[in-house]
Amino acid sequence: MTLAADDSGADPLATIVEQFGLHIGRAMGWPPMAGRAAGVLILSERPLTSAELQETLGAGKGSVSETTRLLMTNGVVERVKEPGSRHFVYRWRDD
């Protein structure tokens, strides 16, 4: 999942994530990056690593770390280590 515009200039996924970041994130009192990260994790079919979030959001390691920490503190995202994996992944909490 990459948030980039296509040749027509508009990627529906990127538009949804951006709108989520602006509206829902603001309603929750989050910065736009946290809203966008939440949108990416909600729409993702599988948990994502920090590196995948960085690539998808076009953000740096520090920004993603701060954002995921905020989302975990708010109880909407969890960080888990999947069996057999060396890396932690982030996923939207089902509850």
Z-matrix of the N, CA and C atoms (Angstrom, degrees):
N
C 1 1.445
C 2 1.520 1 107.62
N 3 1.311 2 117.22 1 117.55
C 4 1.452 3 121.88 2 177.01
C 5 1.506 4 108.82 3 -126.20
N 6 1.321 5 115.83 4 136.22
C 7 1.453 6 120.59 5 -179.63
C 8 1.517 7 109.33 6 -92.71
N 9 1.306 8 116.85 7 86.65
C 10 1.453 9 121.23 8 179.82
C 11 1.517 10 109.19 9 -141.30
N 12 1.315 11 115.31 10 146.13
C 13 1.460 12 119.97 11 179.07
C 14 1.522 13 110.05 12 -74.85
N 15 1.334 14 115.91 13 148.44
C 16 1.457 15 119.86 14 175.42
C 17 1.526 16 108.75 15 -90.27
N 18 1.345 17 117.54 16 -168.80
C 19 1.460 18 121.37 17 -177.59
C 20 1.523 19 113.07 18 -61.48
N 21 1.320 20 117.44 19 -28.21
C 22 1.456 21 119.50 20 179.38
C 23 1.526 22 111.36 21 -77.59
N 24 1.342 23 116.32 22 -10.70
C 25 1.454 24 120.22 23 176.52
C 26 1.512 25 114.86 24 95.46
N 27 1.329 26 117.91 25 -4.83
C 28 1.459 27 119.17 26 -178.11
C 29 1.522 28 110.81 27 -137.88
N 30 1.301 29 115.74 28 121.43
C 31 1.458 30 122.00 29 175.39
C 32 1.525 31 106.68 30 -103.76
N 33 1.328 32 118.02 31 119.86
C 34 1.466 33 119.96 32 -177.53
C 35 1.526 34 113.59 33 -55.62
N 36 1.332 35 117.47 34 -40.23
C 37 1.461 36 120.23 35 179.67
C 38 1.525 37 110.76 36 -64.36
N 39 1.326 38 116.39 37 -45.44
C 40 1.464 39 120.41 38 179.48
C 41 1.524 40 110.27 39 -62.20
N 42 1.320 41 117.53 40 -38.15
C 43 1.461 42 121.44 41 178.94
C 44 1.517 43 111.20 42 -65.27
N 45 1.323 44 117.20 43 -43.81
C 46 1.471 45 121.21 44 178.81
C 47 1.523 46 110.32 45 -62.79
N 48 1.318 47 116.83 46 -46.67
C 49 1.462 48 120.82 47 -178.77
C 50 1.527 49 110.37 48 -63.74
N 51 1.316 50 117.29 49 -41.96
C 52 1.470 51 120.98 50 179.03
C 53 1.526 52 111.15 51 -63.25
N 54 1.330 53 116.79 52 -43.98
C 55 1.455 54 120.24 53 178.30
C 56 1.523 55 111.39 54 -64.45
N 57 1.315 56 116.50 55 -39.55
C 58 1.462 57 120.58 56 176.88
C 59 1.521 58 109.43 57 -60.98
N 60 1.326 59 115.44 58 -45.88
C 61 1.463 60 120.49 59 -179.76
C 62 1.507 61 112.68 60 -59.04
N 63 1.308 62 116.24 61 -40.38
C 64 1.457 63 119.97 62 -177.81
C 65 1.518 64 113.00 63 -76.70
N 66 1.308 65 117.16 64 -45.81
C 67 1.467 66 120.22 65 -172.36
C 68 1.527 67 113.81 66 -88.34
N 69 1.305 68 116.89 67 -57.28
C 70 1.464 69 119.88 68 -178.18
C 71 1.520 70 110.13 69 -68.81
N 72 1.319 71 116.28 70 -43.62
C 73 1.463 72 119.94 71 178.19
C 74 1.521 73 111.56 72 -57.62
N 75 1.321 74 116.87 73 -43.71
C 76 1.470 75 120.76 74 178.81
C 77 1.523 76 110.62 75 -64.73
N 78 1.328 77 116.99 76 -41.20
C 79 1.472 78 120.60 77 179.74
C 80 1.529 79 111.03 78 -62.92
N 81 1.330 80 116.51 79 -31.63
C 82 1.462 81 121.28 80 179.61
C 83 1.531 82 111.62 81 -85.33
N 84 1.324 83 116.85 82 -7.73
C 85 1.458 84 120.40 83 -177.82
C 86 1.520 85 112.95 84 82.25
N 87 1.332 86 116.87 85 18.77
C 88 1.454 87 122.16 86 -179.77
C 89 1.514 88 110.64 87 -94.23
N 90 1.331 89 116.99 88 154.16
C 91 1.465 90 118.99 89 170.85
C 92 1.531 91 109.55 90 -68.69
N 93 1.322 92 117.68 91 158.63
C 94 1.471 93 120.35 92 -178.01
C 95 1.525 94 114.30 93 -54.25
N 96 1.328 95 118.36 94 -36.62
C 97 1.469 96 120.20 95 -179.91
C 98 1.529 97 110.87 96 -61.94
N 99 1.322 98 117.43 97 -38.65
C 100 1.466 99 120.21 98 178.72
C 101 1.524 100 110.27 99 -66.42
N 102 1.312 101 117.36 100 -39.17
C 103 1.458 102 120.45 101 176.99
C 104 1.515 103 111.70 102 -64.21
N 105 1.334 104 116.21 103 -41.50
C 106 1.472 105 119.49 104 178.57
C 107 1.526 106 110.74 105 -65.99
N 108 1.322 107 117.02 106 -42.45
C 109 1.466 108 120.16 107 178.40
C 110 1.520 109 110.55 108 -62.58
N 111 1.322 110 116.98 109 -40.96
C 112 1.462 111 120.65 110 177.32
C 113 1.521 112 109.97 111 -61.52
N 114 1.322 113 117.02 112 -43.23
C 115 1.460 114 120.79 113 178.47
C 116 1.513 115 112.18 114 -60.91
N 117 1.320 116 116.84 115 -43.02
C 118 1.465 117 121.36 116 179.03
C 119 1.526 118 110.14 117 -62.24
N 120 1.334 119 116.55 118 -45.07
C 121 1.465 120 119.47 119 -177.69
C 122 1.530 121 112.01 120 -69.41
N 123 1.307 122 117.66 121 -35.79
C 124 1.468 123 120.44 122 177.62
C 125 1.525 124 110.38 123 -64.99
N 126 1.306 125 116.56 124 -41.31
C 127 1.461 126 120.85 125 -175.88
C 128 1.530 127 113.80 126 -83.21
N 129 1.318 128 117.00 127 -13.94
C 130 1.463 129 120.24 128 -177.82
C 131 1.532 130 110.52 129 -72.55
N 132 1.303 131 115.40 130 139.07
C 133 1.464 132 120.79 131 178.95
C 134 1.519 133 111.96 132 -78.02
N 135 1.331 134 117.12 133 -13.22
C 136 1.461 135 121.26 134 -178.92
C 137 1.524 136 108.33 135 -145.98
N 138 1.325 137 116.56 136 161.37
C 139 1.466 138 119.83 137 175.30
C 140 1.528 139 110.52 138 -61.62
N 141 1.327 140 116.82 139 152.68
C 142 1.461 141 121.90 140 -177.69
C 143 1.519 142 111.29 141 -120.10
N 144 1.332 143 115.74 142 145.07
C 145 1.455 144 120.69 143 174.45
C 146 1.523 145 108.86 144 -77.88
N 147 1.306 146 115.49 145 167.57
C 148 1.462 147 120.84 146 176.53
C 149 1.532 148 110.43 147 -59.41
N 150 1.326 149 116.60 148 -42.08
C 151 1.472 150 120.88 149 179.65
C 152 1.532 151 111.03 150 -62.66
N 153 1.339 152 117.19 151 -39.48
C 154 1.469 153 120.15 152 178.23
C 155 1.525 154 110.81 153 -66.77
N 156 1.323 155 116.80 154 -38.87
C 157 1.467 156 119.50 155 176.36
C 158 1.527 157 110.58 156 -64.44
N 159 1.326 158 116.84 157 -41.41
C 160 1.463 159 120.37 158 177.83
C 161 1.516 160 111.01 159 -57.86
N 162 1.319 161 115.41 160 -47.37
C 163 1.465 162 120.50 161 -178.28
C 164 1.531 163 111.03 162 -65.46
N 165 1.316 164 116.12 163 -45.57
C 166 1.461 165 120.41 164 -177.45
C 167 1.524 166 111.93 165 -64.66
N 168 1.327 167 116.22 166 -41.70
C 169 1.461 168 120.90 167 -176.97
C 170 1.523 169 113.03 168 -87.18
N 171 1.327 170 116.43 169 -12.78
C 172 1.461 171 119.03 170 -176.01
C 173 1.520 172 110.65 171 65.58
N 174 1.325 173 116.02 172 38.80
C 175 1.462 174 121.71 173 -175.49
C 176 1.516 175 110.57 174 -120.81
N 177 1.301 176 115.82 175 161.43
C 178 1.454 177 121.87 176 178.86
C 179 1.520 178 112.43 177 -80.69
N 180 1.326 179 114.41 178 167.41
C 181 1.459 180 121.50 179 -178.05
C 182 1.533 181 111.43 180 -59.76
N 183 1.319 182 117.44 181 -44.35
C 184 1.461 183 121.51 182 -179.39
C 185 1.509 184 112.51 183 -64.20
N 186 1.316 185 116.32 184 -41.06
C 187 1.463 186 121.32 185 179.93
C 188 1.524 187 111.17 186 -64.61
N 189 1.335 188 116.38 187 -43.89
C 190 1.464 189 120.48 188 179.21
C 191 1.525 190 110.42 189 -66.68
N 192 1.327 191 116.85 190 -39.35
C 193 1.461 192 120.68 191 178.55
C 194 1.529 193 110.84 192 -61.97
N 195 1.311 194 116.30 193 -46.90
C 196 1.468 195 121.09 194 178.89
C 197 1.525 196 111.29 195 -63.29
N 198 1.322 197 116.19 196 -41.14
C 199 1.458 198 121.42 197 -178.61
C 200 1.525 199 111.74 198 -67.13
N 201 1.332 200 117.34 199 -46.13
C 202 1.467 201 119.23 200 -179.87
C 203 1.528 202 110.69 201 -66.45
N 204 1.314 203 117.14 202 -34.47
C 205 1.470 204 120.42 203 177.10
C 206 1.531 205 110.37 204 -63.25
N 207 1.331 206 117.04 205 -41.96
C 208 1.466 207 121.52 206 177.46
C 209 1.526 208 110.71 207 -62.48
N 210 1.325 209 116.90 208 -44.86
C 211 1.464 210 120.65 209 -179.07
C 212 1.530 211 111.67 210 -67.31
N 213 1.335 212 117.26 211 -34.58
C 214 1.468 213 120.29 212 176.45
C 215 1.526 214 110.14 213 -70.06
N 216 1.317 215 117.59 214 -40.37
C 217 1.462 216 121.96 215 178.22
C 218 1.525 217 110.76 216 -61.31
N 219 1.329 218 116.31 217 -35.69
C 220 1.463 219 121.59 218 178.26
C 221 1.524 220 112.30 219 -79.67
N 222 1.329 221 117.25 220 -5.14
C 223 1.459 222 121.73 221 174.83
C 224 1.511 223 116.15 222 78.57
N 225 1.333 224 117.69 223 17.09
C 226 1.465 225 119.40 224 -177.92
C 227 1.526 226 113.14 225 -103.18
N 228 1.323 227 116.57 226 -16.69
C 229 1.462 228 122.00 227 -179.73
C 230 1.519 229 107.93 228 -127.65
N 231 1.325 230 115.81 229 143.86
C 232 1.459 231 119.63 230 175.16
C 233 1.515 232 109.98 231 -124.16
N 234 1.314 233 114.68 232 149.11
C 235 1.466 234 122.49 233 178.48
C 236 1.519 235 107.03 234 -108.07
N 237 1.323 236 116.15 235 123.23
C 238 1.461 237 121.07 236 -177.09
C 239 1.520 238 109.94 237 -135.18
N 240 1.308 239 114.84 238 159.38
C 241 1.463 240 120.77 239 174.05
C 242 1.516 241 106.41 240 -111.98
N 243 1.327 242 115.56 241 117.82
C 244 1.454 243 119.98 242 -179.06
C 245 1.521 244 110.22 243 -75.98
N 246 1.328 245 117.58 244 147.60
C 247 1.468 246 120.93 245 -179.73
C 248 1.528 247 111.61 246 -55.25
N 249 1.321 248 115.03 247 132.51
C 250 1.458 249 120.26 248 178.22
C 251 1.513 250 114.85 249 81.85
N 252 1.319 251 117.81 250 -0.35
C 253 1.456 252 121.23 251 -178.94
C 254 1.524 253 110.32 252 -105.22
N 255 1.314 254 115.77 253 149.15
C 256 1.461 255 120.26 254 176.75
C 257 1.521 256 112.02 255 -93.28
N 258 1.326 257 117.36 256 -11.06
C 259 1.459 258 121.32 257 -173.99
C 260 1.524 259 111.59 258 -111.88
N 261 1.324 260 114.79 259 145.93
C 262 1.458 261 120.14 260 171.72
C 263 1.516 262 108.55 261 -76.23
N 264 1.316 263 115.90 262 151.29
C 265 1.455 264 122.16 263 175.21
C 266 1.531 265 108.65 264 -127.53
N 267 1.316 266 115.31 265 158.90
C 268 1.456 267 122.24 266 179.30
C 269 1.515 268 108.77 267 -114.80
N 270 1.325 269 115.10 268 138.40
C 271 1.466 270 119.61 269 178.32
C 272 1.528 271 109.25 270 -143.91
N 273 1.306 272 113.40 271 151.97
C 274 1.460 273 121.29 272 175.59
C 275 1.516 274 108.07 273 -70.63
N 276 1.317 275 117.52 274 133.48
C 277 1.476 276 120.67 275 -179.53
C 278 1.517 277 109.93 276 -71.29
N 279 1.314 278 115.82 277 134.50
C 280 1.463 279 120.95 278 179.68
C 281 1.525 280 112.24 279 -70.22
N 282 1.310 281 116.42 280 -30.12
C 283 1.458 282 119.38 281 -176.68
C 284 1.500 283 110.37 282 -85.45
